Amino acid sequence: MITSPSSALRQPARTDLSALRFNQLAVVSVTLLAVILTLPWLTLALGLAMLVGAPAPEVSPMRAAYRVLGPVLGLKPEVVEEDPRAHHFAQGVGGVFLLASALATFTGLSVLGALLGVLVIALAVLNLSKKICVGCLMYFQYRRARYVILKR
């Protein structure tokens, strides 16, 4: 008989808080540069990198950048027992907004593109400064709604 591993044998989900801060700083820096210099290709590249890493963190370009640049910047892993799925969801939401920003700018809607970029910057700064992750809150609301809907 095949059984699933007991909860006692499962490894707890882990999150590297240092990697999250690195990602947020990268998002703020790159998006700010892209908005100020009107470089939609840069916003597009960052958005795609974030979207690749959201469902598949093991191949995330952001994680690869952290592994290379983190030690150079003196960052040390700060691993905690925390489920990373909410952060991955938030990264996907940010990636979608950055793609929308790039698309708006490419199609001549530069003000809309800049506003979407500034929104991503503001939310990343909020997370960095106050530890409020709006994308994570969206994830928890999604999970709650899914539970309520499927429970009936």
Secondary structure, DSSP 8 states (H G I E B T S, - for coil): ------TTTS---EEEHHHHHHHHHHHHHHHHHHHHTT-HHHHHHHHHHHHHHTT-GGG-HHHHHHHHHHHHTT----EEE--THHHHHHHHHHHHHHHHHHHHHHTT-HHHHHHHHHHHHHHHHHHHHH---HHHHHHHHHHHHHHHHHH-
